[in-house]
Amino acid sequence: MKKKLLGLVAVLGLSVGFLAACGEEEPSGPTREAIALGEVVTFQDWDVVVHGYEIVTEIGEGTIVNIPSSGNVFVVVNVTVSNLDEENERNFMPLTAMPQNGDISARLGYGEESTSNVSLNRRNRDLFGAIIGEGATDIEGIVVFELSAADAENAESLEFRLVRSEIRGEDGSPTAVFTFDLR
């Protein structure tokens, strides 16, 4: 009986560990103090400026309108991104489930929680997956997050976080994090 119980505990432990490894990682380790809105931050080959945010119940107009799930809202972060690479067009926040080396991903922190951005399939100025030309080409656009209306309205803090995937701490979690204070 003890062997069966130990075996079951081991299987459950491995399953939980596997599921945790498959999910998106929350950054840990050293982070810079919150960056003010309007401040330019150089993030390797990118200049990034966060202008502000708004909470909306739909994005778009005409026949292409994105609507969040029932009881949810979109938190829309307005951003300007500039590709500083003089020779190559670059993909800002590539469309991938698991960020690869060098990829940038975005998270929205609210209170003790956080969530990943959603894709509008490059409609309505969505920067998720945007290809940006070489040589300091600027693009103004949005990064969109979906969360409950109550969380969006009641959270004491909202933080827009950019994470660079290949820079990791001793525990393997991302440490290259830029946090923009939205509130």
C-alpha positions as CSV (number, residue, x, y, z in Angstrom):
1,M,0.0,0.0,0.0
2,K,2.9,2.4,0.9
3,K,4.5,1.7,-2.5
4,K,1.3,2.5,-4.4
5,L,0.8,5.7,-2.4
6,L,4.4,6.8,-3.0
7,G,4.1,6.0,-6.7
8,L,0.9,8.0,-6.9
9,V,2.5,11.0,-5.2
10,A,5.5,10.8,-7.6
11,V,3.2,10.7,-10.6
12,L,1.2,13.7,-9.3
13,G,4.4,15.6,-8.6
14,L,5.8,15.0,-12.1
15,S,2.4,15.9,-13.7
16,V,2.2,19.2,-11.8
17,G,5.9,20.0,-12.6
18,F,5.3,19.2,-16.3
19,L,2.2,21.5,-16.4
20,A,4.0,24.3,-14.7
21,A,6.9,24.0,-17.1
22,C,4.5,24.2,-20.1
23,G,2.9,27.4,-18.9
24,E,4.3,30.9,-19.4
25,E,6.8,31.9,-16.8
26,E,6.4,34.8,-14.5
27,P,9.6,36.9,-14.3
28,S,11.6,36.8,-11.2
29,G,14.9,38.1,-10.0
30,P,16.2,41.7,-10.4
31,T,13.9,44.1,-12.1
32,R,14.3,47.8,-12.7
33,E,12.1,50.4,-10.9
34,A,8.8,51.1,-12.6
35,I,9.3,53.3,-15.7
36,A,7.1,56.3,-16.1
37,L,4.7,56.8,-19.0
38,G,6.4,58.6,-21.9
39,E,9.9,57.6,-20.9
40,V,12.0,56.0,-23.7
41,V,13.6,52.6,-22.8
42,T,16.2,50.9,-24.9
43,F,15.6,47.2,-24.8
44,Q,18.5,45.7,-26.8
45,D,17.7,46.6,-30.5
46,W,14.4,48.3,-29.6
47,D,13.3,51.7,-28.2
48,V,10.0,51.4,-26.4
49,V,7.7,54.2,-25.2
50,V,4.5,53.5,-23.3
51,H,2.1,56.4,-23.7
52,G,-0.8,55.2,-21.6
53,Y,-3.7,52.8,-21.4
54,E,-7.5,52.6,-21.6
55,I,-10.1,50.1,-20.5
56,V,-12.6,49.3,-23.3
57,T,-15.4,46.8,-24.1
58,E,-14.6,46.6,-27.8
59,I,-11.8,47.3,-30.2
60,G,-12.3,48.3,-33.8
61,E,-15.0,49.6,-36.0
62,G,-17.1,48.6,-39.0
63,T,-17.1,44.9,-39.7
64,I,-13.8,44.1,-37.8
65,V,-14.6,44.4,-34.1
66,N,-13.0,42.5,-31.2
67,I,-15.2,41.9,-28.1
68,P,-13.9,40.3,-24.9
69,S,-15.7,37.4,-23.2
70,S,-18.7,38.1,-21.1
71,G,-17.8,40.0,-17.9
72,N,-14.4,40.9,-19.2
73,V,-12.8,44.0,-20.7
74,F,-9.8,44.8,-22.8
75,V,-6.9,46.8,-21.2
76,V,-5.3,48.5,-24.2
77,V,-1.7,49.7,-23.8
78,N,-0.6,52.4,-26.3
79,V,3.0,51.9,-27.3
80,T,5.6,53.2,-29.8
81,V,8.3,50.8,-30.8
82,S,11.4,51.6,-32.8
83,N,13.6,49.0,-34.4
84,L,17.2,50.1,-33.9
85,D,18.8,47.4,-36.0
86,E,20.3,49.2,-39.1
87,E,20.2,46.2,-41.4
88,N,17.2,43.9,-40.6
89,E,13.5,44.2,-40.2
90,R,12.5,42.6,-36.9
91,N,9.5,40.9,-35.3
92,F,8.3,42.6,-32.1
93,M,6.6,40.1,-29.8
94,P,6.5,37.2,-32.3
95,L,3.3,35.2,-32.7
96,T,4.4,32.1,-30.7
97,A,3.0,30.1,-27.8
98,M,6.5,29.7,-26.2
99,P,8.9,32.6,-26.6
100,Q,12.3,31.5,-28.2
101,N,15.7,33.0,-27.5
102,G,15.6,36.7,-27.9
103,D,11.8,37.0,-28.2
104,I,10.0,39.7,-26.3
105,S,6.8,38.9,-24.5
106,A,4.4,41.1,-22.6
107,R,2.5,40.7,-19.4
108,L,0.0,42.9,-17.5
109,G,0.4,42.8,-13.8
110,Y,-2.6,43.7,-11.7
111,G,-2.4,43.4,-7.9
112,E,-0.7,40.1,-7.2
113,E,-1.8,38.6,-10.6
114,S,-0.6,38.9,-14.1
115,T,-1.8,37.8,-17.6
116,S,-0.4,37.5,-21.1
117,N,-1.4,39.7,-24.0
118,V,-4.0,38.6,-26.5
119,S,-3.7,38.7,-30.3
120,L,-6.1,40.7,-32.5
121,N,-4.4,39.0,-35.5
122,R,-2.6,42.2,-36.4
123,R,-5.9,44.1,-36.8
124,N,-6.6,47.5,-35.2
125,R,-2.9,48.5,-34.7
126,D,-2.1,45.3,-32.7
127,L,1.7,45.1,-32.1
128,F,1.7,41.3,-31.3
129,G,3.6,39.9,-34.2
130,A,4.4,43.2,-35.9
131,I,7.2,43.2,-38.4
132,I,9.1,46.5,-38.1
133,G,11.5,47.8,-40.7
134,E,15.2,48.4,-40.2
135,G,16.9,51.6,-39.2
136,A,14.9,53.3,-36.4
137,T,11.5,52.7,-38.0
138,D,8.8,53.7,-35.5
139,I,5.5,52.0,-35.2
140,E,2.7,53.2,-33.0
141,G,0.3,50.5,-31.9
142,I,-1.4,48.7,-29.1
143,V,-0.8,45.7,-26.9
144,V,-4.1,44.2,-25.6
145,F,-4.9,42.2,-22.5
146,E,-8.2,40.7,-21.5
147,L,-9.2,40.4,-17.8
148,S,-12.4,40.7,-15.7
149,A,-14.0,44.1,-15.5
150,A,-13.7,43.9,-11.7
151,D,-10.0,43.2,-11.8
152,A,-9.3,46.0,-14.3
153,E,-11.3,48.6,-12.3
154,N,-10.3,47.6,-8.8
155,A,-6.6,46.6,-9.0
156,E,-4.5,49.0,-7.0
157,S,-1.8,48.8,-9.6
158,L,-1.5,48.0,-13.3
159,E,1.9,47.3,-14.7
160,F,2.9,46.7,-18.3
161,R,5.9,44.3,-18.4
162,L,8.2,43.5,-21.3
163,V,10.3,40.3,-20.9
164,R,13.3,39.2,-23.0
165,S,13.3,35.4,-23.0
166,E,17.0,34.5,-23.3
167,I,18.2,36.4,-20.2
168,R,17.6,34.1,-17.3
169,G,18.5,33.9,-13.6
170,E,19.9,31.0,-11.7
171,D,16.5,29.5,-11.2
172,G,15.9,29.6,-15.0
173,S,13.2,32.4,-14.9
174,P,13.5,35.5,-17.1
175,T,15.4,38.4,-15.4
176,A,15.4,41.0,-18.2
177,V,12.2,42.8,-17.3
178,F,11.1,46.3,-17.9
179,T,8.0,47.4,-15.9
180,F,5.9,50.4,-16.9
181,D,3.6,51.8,-14.2
182,L,0.3,52.5,-15.8
183,R,-1.5,53.9,-12.8
